Amino acid sequence: MSQYKTHAKFNLFLALPIVLGVLFYLFHPTWRQMSLFGGCFVYSTLFMSPDMDLAHQIKFFSIRGMLTSPFRLYSKIFSHRGMSHSILFGTLTRIGFLSLLALLSLWLINQTFPNPDTFLIFLKSHQVMILYAFSGLFIADLCHLLLDI
């Protein structure tokens, strides 16, 4: 099992340039789509990796500790190398967990949920960008899991 720094170096300096090159060659995305993909890939590598099930062990008063703070509860719920290291469900569990935190925060602030029709319109009008964002998160997780094998 590789360490955090090994995962980060592999993902950022080897996997990201290769994946961006392949993405550009195969799909010809816009620079905005490439930037979103790359930003999500970097965020997933540094602050939302499959090892977030160990977030409770990161010093809270550090940059990494602050940016991984939403995952402190997540690390208490999911055991290390369990569901968060699943190829099919790992990324989805972290996105779902963050979505639940966001909805709870929104509810606490507004005391209401957003109109479901508005949410569906948002999803339909931004589906390509959402696909690039999710792909960046998912492929970063795949690269992480590749090093764990």
Sequence and secondary structure as in RCSB ss.txt:
>XXXX:A:sequence
MSQYKTHAKFNLFLALPIVLGVLFYLFHPTWRQMSLFGGCFVYSTLFMSPDMDLAHQIKFFSIRGMLTSPFRLYS
KIFSHRGMSHSILFGTLTRIGFLSLLALLSLWLINQTFPNPDTFLIFLKSHQVMILYAFSGLFIADLCHLLLDI
>XXXX:A:secstr
   HHHHHHIIIIIIHHHHHHHHHHHH   HHHHHHHHHHHHHHHHHSSGGGGGGGGS SSSHHHHHTTTHHHHH
HHS TTSGGG TTTHHHHHHHHHHHHHHHHHHHHHSS   HHHHHHHHHHTHHHHHHHHHHHHHHHHHHHHHH 
